[in-house]
Amino acid sequence: MWVKLTPTEMIAASQKRYRSRIKGSLFIGVSICGLSLLSSSSLFAKTREEHPHPPHFDGGGPLFPQIGQLPSTVLFGFIGAFAFYFFASRPGKPTMICMKCGTAKYADGSLQCKCGGHFEDMNNLKWVES
């Protein structure tokens, strides 16, 4: 059965959602940086030999040629991370649960259920086995 969260549990749930957005955005940013550096160093090695970078953009020399790619890679990583963070935090239509019969629906402005109960936001509820 569905029961309301206590104020302490609501704060903890909100913090957990915030931390998951931060972790997700860090993962996306690091993945973009890592994949960019990996692709620039190994997958396109032949292309780089045919069309070398200008001398001022050479970076770390023959041992670390992808160092020159680092500023743009980090920039794209930050852009990807911020995009994920803000798109993950966009509120959609909240799911509402009837406290009496357990019917679920998206928020449409009506809080009254057909069974006579009322709908509550799912973020403010938890499932407890009875």
Biotite code that builds the C-alpha atoms (Angstrom):
import biotite.structure as struc

atoms = struc.array([
    struc.Atom([0.000, 0.000, 0.000], chain_id="A", res_id=1, res_name="MET", atom_name="CA", element="C"),
    struc.Atom([1.073, 3.581, -0.624], chain_id="A", res_id=2, res_name="TRP", atom_name="CA", element="C"),
    struc.Atom([1.892, 5.798, 2.369], chain_id="A", res_id=3, res_name="VAL", atom_name="CA", element="C"),
    struc.Atom([3.032, 9.404, 2.566], chain_id="A", res_id=4, res_name="LYS", atom_name="CA", element="C"),
    struc.Atom([6.698, 10.165, 3.155], chain_id="A", res_id=5, res_name="LEU", atom_name="CA", element="C"),
    struc.Atom([7.723, 11.999, 6.284], chain_id="A", res_id=6, res_name="THR", atom_name="CA", element="C"),
    struc.Atom([9.392, 15.409, 5.797], chain_id="A", res_id=7, res_name="PRO", atom_name="CA", element="C"),
    struc.Atom([12.787, 13.846, 6.575], chain_id="A", res_id=8, res_name="THR", atom_name="CA", element="C"),
    struc.Atom([12.227, 11.133, 3.961], chain_id="A", res_id=9, res_name="GLU", atom_name="CA", element="C"),
    struc.Atom([11.157, 13.766, 1.404], chain_id="A", res_id=10, res_name="MET", atom_name="CA", element="C"),
    struc.Atom([14.408, 15.676, 1.952], chain_id="A", res_id=11, res_name="ILE", atom_name="CA", element="C"),
    struc.Atom([16.433, 12.455, 1.656], chain_id="A", res_id=12, res_name="ALA", atom_name="CA", element="C"),
    struc.Atom([14.628, 11.499, -1.580], chain_id="A", res_id=13, res_name="ALA", atom_name="CA", element="C"),
    struc.Atom([15.227, 14.962, -3.042], chain_id="A", res_id=14, res_name="SER", atom_name="CA", element="C"),
    struc.Atom([18.927, 14.780, -2.176], chain_id="A", res_id=15, res_name="GLN", atom_name="CA", element="C"),
    struc.Atom([19.150, 11.305, -3.721], chain_id="A", res_id=16, res_name="LYS", atom_name="CA", element="C"),
    struc.Atom([17.623, 12.568, -6.997], chain_id="A", res_id=17, res_name="ARG", atom_name="CA", element="C"),
    struc.Atom([20.085, 15.501, -6.972], chain_id="A", res_id=18, res_name="TYR", atom_name="CA", element="C"),
    struc.Atom([23.070, 13.194, -6.401], chain_id="A", res_id=19, res_name="ARG", atom_name="CA", element="C"),
    struc.Atom([21.953, 10.867, -9.193], chain_id="A", res_id=20, res_name="SER", atom_name="CA", element="C"),
    struc.Atom([21.776, 13.830, -11.611], chain_id="A", res_id=21, res_name="ARG", atom_name="CA", element="C"),
    struc.Atom([25.291, 14.900, -10.585], chain_id="A", res_id=22, res_name="ILE", atom_name="CA", element="C"),
    struc.Atom([26.648, 11.354, -10.984], chain_id="A", res_id=23, res_name="LYS", atom_name="CA", element="C"),
    struc.Atom([24.977, 10.986, -14.364], chain_id="A", res_id=24, res_name="GLY", atom_name="CA", element="C"),
    struc.Atom([26.334, 14.276, -15.646], chain_id="A", res_id=25, res_name="SER", atom_name="CA", element="C"),
    struc.Atom([29.855, 13.414, -14.458], chain_id="A", res_id=26, res_name="LEU", atom_name="CA", element="C"),
    struc.Atom([29.614, 10.042, -16.196], chain_id="A", res_id=27, res_name="PHE", atom_name="CA", element="C"),
    struc.Atom([28.448, 11.670, -19.445], chain_id="A", res_id=28, res_name="ILE", atom_name="CA", element="C"),
    struc.Atom([31.196, 14.319, -19.312], chain_id="A", res_id=29, res_name="GLY", atom_name="CA", element="C"),
    struc.Atom([33.983, 11.827, -18.596], chain_id="A", res_id=30, res_name="VAL", atom_name="CA", element="C"),
    struc.Atom([32.641, 9.450, -21.263], chain_id="A", res_id=31, res_name="SER", atom_name="CA", element="C"),
    struc.Atom([32.631, 12.189, -23.892], chain_id="A", res_id=32, res_name="ILE", atom_name="CA", element="C"),
    struc.Atom([36.194, 13.200, -22.979], chain_id="A", res_id=33, res_name="CYS", atom_name="CA", element="C"),
    struc.Atom([37.449, 9.620, -22.885], chain_id="A", res_id=34, res_name="GLY", atom_name="CA", element="C"),
    struc.Atom([35.821, 8.555, -26.132], chain_id="A", res_id=35, res_name="LEU", atom_name="CA", element="C"),
    struc.Atom([37.034, 11.693, -27.904], chain_id="A", res_id=36, res_name="SER", atom_name="CA", element="C"),
    struc.Atom([40.611, 11.182, -26.798], chain_id="A", res_id=37, res_name="LEU", atom_name="CA", element="C"),
    struc.Atom([40.471, 7.476, -27.600], chain_id="A", res_id=38, res_name="LEU", atom_name="CA", element="C"),
    struc.Atom([39.067, 8.063, -31.065], chain_id="A", res_id=39, res_name="SER", atom_name="CA", element="C"),
    struc.Atom([41.557, 10.815, -31.833], chain_id="A", res_id=40, res_name="SER", atom_name="CA", element="C"),
    struc.Atom([44.487, 8.660, -30.791], chain_id="A", res_id=41, res_name="SER", atom_name="CA", element="C"),
    struc.Atom([43.732, 5.211, -32.167], chain_id="A", res_id=42, res_name="SER", atom_name="CA", element="C"),
    struc.Atom([40.823, 5.163, -34.618], chain_id="A", res_id=43, res_name="LEU", atom_name="CA", element="C"),
    struc.Atom([41.970, 8.107, -36.709], chain_id="A", res_id=44, res_name="PHE", atom_name="CA", element="C"),
    struc.Atom([45.722, 7.531, -36.547], chain_id="A", res_id=45, res_name="ALA", atom_name="CA", element="C"),
    struc.Atom([46.008, 6.977, -40.304], chain_id="A", res_id=46, res_name="LYS", atom_name="CA", element="C"),
    struc.Atom([44.087, 10.160, -41.089], chain_id="A", res_id=47, res_name="THR", atom_name="CA", element="C"),
    struc.Atom([46.321, 12.121, -38.746], chain_id="A", res_id=48, res_name="ARG", atom_name="CA", element="C"),
    struc.Atom([49.432, 10.767, -40.494], chain_id="A", res_id=49, res_name="GLU", atom_name="CA", element="C"),
    struc.Atom([48.093, 11.895, -43.873], chain_id="A", res_id=50, res_name="GLU", atom_name="CA", element="C"),
    struc.Atom([46.927, 15.303, -42.582], chain_id="A", res_id=51, res_name="HIS", atom_name="CA", element="C"),
    struc.Atom([49.039, 16.275, -39.533], chain_id="A", res_id=52, res_name="PRO", atom_name="CA", element="C"),
    struc.Atom([47.960, 19.016, -37.165], chain_id="A", res_id=53, res_name="HIS", atom_name="CA", element="C"),
    struc.Atom([49.614, 22.420, -37.460], chain_id="A", res_id=54, res_name="PRO", atom_name="CA", element="C"),
    struc.Atom([52.865, 22.664, -35.458], chain_id="A", res_id=55, res_name="PRO", atom_name="CA", element="C"),
    struc.Atom([51.373, 25.004, -32.807], chain_id="A", res_id=56, res_name="HIS", atom_name="CA", element="C"),
    struc.Atom([48.615, 22.441, -32.094], chain_id="A", res_id=57, res_name="PHE", atom_name="CA", element="C"),
    struc.Atom([50.921, 19.421, -31.857], chain_id="A", res_id=58, res_name="ASP", atom_name="CA", element="C"),
    struc.Atom([50.534, 19.044, -28.107], chain_id="A", res_id=59, res_name="GLY", atom_name="CA", element="C"),
    struc.Atom([52.713, 16.525, -26.346], chain_id="A", res_id=60, res_name="GLY", atom_name="CA", element="C"),
    struc.Atom([54.859, 15.382, -29.227], chain_id="A", res_id=61, res_name="GLY", atom_name="CA", element="C"),
    struc.Atom([55.046, 11.825, -30.578], chain_id="A", res_id=62, res_name="PRO", atom_name="CA", element="C"),
    struc.Atom([54.260, 10.109, -27.261], chain_id="A", res_id=63, res_name="LEU", atom_name="CA", element="C"),
    struc.Atom([51.029, 12.014, -26.490], chain_id="A", res_id=64, res_name="PHE", atom_name="CA", element="C"),
    struc.Atom([49.709, 13.568, -29.707], chain_id="A", res_id=65, res_name="PRO", atom_name="CA", element="C"),
    struc.Atom([46.153, 13.760, -28.326], chain_id="A", res_id=66, res_name="GLN", atom_name="CA", element="C"),
    struc.Atom([47.176, 16.331, -25.671], chain_id="A", res_id=67, res_name="ILE", atom_name="CA", element="C"),
    struc.Atom([46.530, 19.022, -28.271], chain_id="A", res_id=68, res_name="GLY", atom_name="CA", element="C"),
    struc.Atom([42.933, 17.797, -28.496], chain_id="A", res_id=69, res_name="GLN", atom_name="CA", element="C"),
    struc.Atom([42.416, 18.141, -24.738], chain_id="A", res_id=70, res_name="LEU", atom_name="CA", element="C"),
    struc.Atom([40.963, 21.688, -24.542], chain_id="A", res_id=71, res_name="PRO", atom_name="CA", element="C"),
    struc.Atom([38.243, 21.054, -27.118], chain_id="A", res_id=72, res_name="SER", atom_name="CA", element="C"),
    struc.Atom([37.549, 17.605, -25.677], chain_id="A", res_id=73, res_name="THR", atom_name="CA", element="C"),
    struc.Atom([37.102, 19.004, -22.171], chain_id="A", res_id=74, res_name="VAL", atom_name="CA", element="C"),
    struc.Atom([34.857, 21.753, -23.544], chain_id="A", res_id=75, res_name="LEU", atom_name="CA", element="C"),
    struc.Atom([32.615, 19.185, -25.275], chain_id="A", res_id=76, res_name="PHE", atom_name="CA", element="C"),
    struc.Atom([32.616, 17.095, -22.091], chain_id="A", res_id=77, res_name="GLY", atom_name="CA", element="C"),
    struc.Atom([31.421, 20.074, -20.031], chain_id="A", res_id=78, res_name="PHE", atom_name="CA", element="C"),
    struc.Atom([28.742, 20.910, -22.581], chain_id="A", res_id=79, res_name="ILE", atom_name="CA", element="C"),
    struc.Atom([27.505, 17.305, -22.549], chain_id="A", res_id=80, res_name="GLY", atom_name="CA", element="C"),
    struc.Atom([27.546, 17.142, -18.752], chain_id="A", res_id=81, res_name="ALA", atom_name="CA", element="C"),
    struc.Atom([25.616, 20.409, -18.334], chain_id="A", res_id=82, res_name="PHE", atom_name="CA", element="C"),
    struc.Atom([23.098, 19.384, -20.992], chain_id="A", res_id=83, res_name="ALA", atom_name="CA", element="C"),
    struc.Atom([22.491, 16.078, -19.216], chain_id="A", res_id=84, res_name="PHE", atom_name="CA", element="C"),
    struc.Atom([22.184, 17.786, -15.829], chain_id="A", res_id=85, res_name="TYR", atom_name="CA", element="C"),
    struc.Atom([19.620, 20.327, -16.993], chain_id="A", res_id=86, res_name="PHE", atom_name="CA", element="C"),
    struc.Atom([17.607, 17.940, -19.172], chain_id="A", res_id=87, res_name="PHE", atom_name="CA", element="C"),
    struc.Atom([17.515, 15.362, -16.366], chain_id="A", res_id=88, res_name="ALA", atom_name="CA", element="C"),
    struc.Atom([16.152, 17.985, -13.960], chain_id="A", res_id=89, res_name="SER", atom_name="CA", element="C"),
    struc.Atom([13.375, 19.177, -16.272], chain_id="A", res_id=90, res_name="ARG", atom_name="CA", element="C"),
    struc.Atom([10.082, 18.492, -14.610], chain_id="A", res_id=91, res_name="PRO", atom_name="CA", element="C"),
    struc.Atom([7.649, 16.486, -16.667], chain_id="A", res_id=92, res_name="GLY", atom_name="CA", element="C"),
    struc.Atom([4.105, 15.647, -15.762], chain_id="A", res_id=93, res_name="LYS", atom_name="CA", element="C"),
    struc.Atom([4.248, 14.076, -12.298], chain_id="A", res_id=94, res_name="PRO", atom_name="CA", element="C"),
    struc.Atom([2.683, 10.681, -11.745], chain_id="A", res_id=95, res_name="THR", atom_name="CA", element="C"),
    struc.Atom([-0.229, 10.767, -9.338], chain_id="A", res_id=96, res_name="MET", atom_name="CA", element="C"),
    struc.Atom([-1.436, 7.821, -7.210], chain_id="A", res_id=97, res_name="ILE", atom_name="CA", element="C"),
    struc.Atom([-4.875, 7.453, -5.620], chain_id="A", res_id=98, res_name="CYS", atom_name="CA", element="C"),
    struc.Atom([-4.457, 6.855, -1.907], chain_id="A", res_id=99, res_name="MET", atom_name="CA", element="C"),
    struc.Atom([-7.646, 4.783, -1.720], chain_id="A", res_id=100, res_name="LYS", atom_name="CA", element="C"),
    struc.Atom([-7.605, 2.431, -4.739], chain_id="A", res_id=101, res_name="CYS", atom_name="CA", element="C"),
    struc.Atom([-3.990, 2.767, -6.004], chain_id="A", res_id=102, res_name="GLY", atom_name="CA", element="C"),
    struc.Atom([-4.917, 3.992, -9.513], chain_id="A", res_id=103, res_name="THR", atom_name="CA", element="C"),
    struc.Atom([-2.105, 5.849, -11.262], chain_id="A", res_id=104, res_name="ALA", atom_name="CA", element="C"),
    struc.Atom([-2.331, 8.737, -13.730], chain_id="A", res_id=105, res_name="LYS", atom_name="CA", element="C"),
    struc.Atom([-0.368, 11.726, -14.947], chain_id="A", res_id=106, res_name="TYR", atom_name="CA", element="C"),
    struc.Atom([-1.225, 15.068, -13.383], chain_id="A", res_id=107, res_name="ALA", atom_name="CA", element="C"),
    struc.Atom([-4.120, 16.664, -15.240], chain_id="A", res_id=108, res_name="ASP", atom_name="CA", element="C"),
    struc.Atom([-5.390, 19.153, -12.668], chain_id="A", res_id=109, res_name="GLY", atom_name="CA", element="C"),
    struc.Atom([-8.012, 16.871, -11.139], chain_id="A", res_id=110, res_name="SER", atom_name="CA", element="C"),
    struc.Atom([-7.133, 15.498, -7.698], chain_id="A", res_id=111, res_name="LEU", atom_name="CA", element="C"),
    struc.Atom([-10.393, 13.584, -7.188], chain_id="A", res_id=112, res_name="GLN", atom_name="CA", element="C"),
    struc.Atom([-10.465, 9.863, -8.129], chain_id="A", res_id=113, res_name="CYS", atom_name="CA", element="C"),
    struc.Atom([-13.541, 8.005, -9.453], chain_id="A", res_id=114, res_name="LYS", atom_name="CA", element="C"),
    struc.Atom([-13.459, 5.772, -6.358], chain_id="A", res_id=115, res_name="CYS", atom_name="CA", element="C"),
    struc.Atom([-13.902, 8.772, -4.043], chain_id="A", res_id=116, res_name="GLY", atom_name="CA", element="C"),
    struc.Atom([-10.246, 8.978, -2.983], chain_id="A", res_id=117, res_name="GLY", atom_name="CA", element="C"),
    struc.Atom([-7.754, 11.689, -3.865], chain_id="A", res_id=118, res_name="HIS", atom_name="CA", element="C"),
    struc.Atom([-4.547, 11.641, -5.901], chain_id="A", res_id=119, res_name="PHE", atom_name="CA", element="C"),
    struc.Atom([-1.119, 12.389, -4.421], chain_id="A", res_id=120, res_name="GLU", atom_name="CA", element="C"),
    struc.Atom([2.173, 13.053, -6.179], chain_id="A", res_id=121, res_name="ASP", atom_name="CA", element="C"),
    struc.Atom([4.193, 9.828, -6.414], chain_id="A", res_id=122, res_name="MET", atom_name="CA", element="C"),
    struc.Atom([7.358, 11.649, -5.297], chain_id="A", res_id=123, res_name="ASN", atom_name="CA", element="C"),
    struc.Atom([5.700, 12.165, -1.919], chain_id="A", res_id=124, res_name="ASN", atom_name="CA", element="C"),
    struc.Atom([4.727, 8.495, -1.479], chain_id="A", res_id=125, res_name="LEU", atom_name="CA", element="C"),
    struc.Atom([6.428, 5.178, -0.834], chain_id="A", res_id=126, res_name="LYS", atom_name="CA", element="C"),
    struc.Atom([5.274, 1.582, -1.209], chain_id="A", res_id=127, res_name="TRP", atom_name="CA", element="C"),
    struc.Atom([5.013, -0.439, 1.995], chain_id="A", res_id=128, res_name="VAL", atom_name="CA", element="C"),
    struc.Atom([4.123, -4.134, 2.072], chain_id="A", res_id=129, res_name="GLU", atom_name="CA", element="C"),
    struc.Atom([1.258, -4.727, 4.466], chain_id="A", res_id=130, res_name="SER", atom_name="CA", element="C"),
])
